[in-house]
Amino acid sequence: MLVQNSSVHYWIENGAPRDKLVLGMGTYGRGVTLDNPKENGIYAPGNAPLRAGPYTREKGFWGYNEVNLRLETRKKFD
């Protein structure tokens, strides 16, 4: 299986010093509320944004800490 990491190779091949490159990964979640929770497969309709989390307080977006809190406690954010 070939794993591609072309972005890092691009920078190195074009002269960027390896010790100055930082590879980051988004640790947040975006989501919607399903129209019908029983219909939850691929392409299931969901038109309302996910409820706001307790820290970011932004609908449709949860920070890493909010995702972890939800998974650890199974708490539903109101």
Secondary structure by P-SEA (a helix, b strand, c coil): ccccaaaaaaaaaaccccccbbbbbbcbbbbbbbcccccccccccccccccccccccccccccaaaaaaaaacccccc
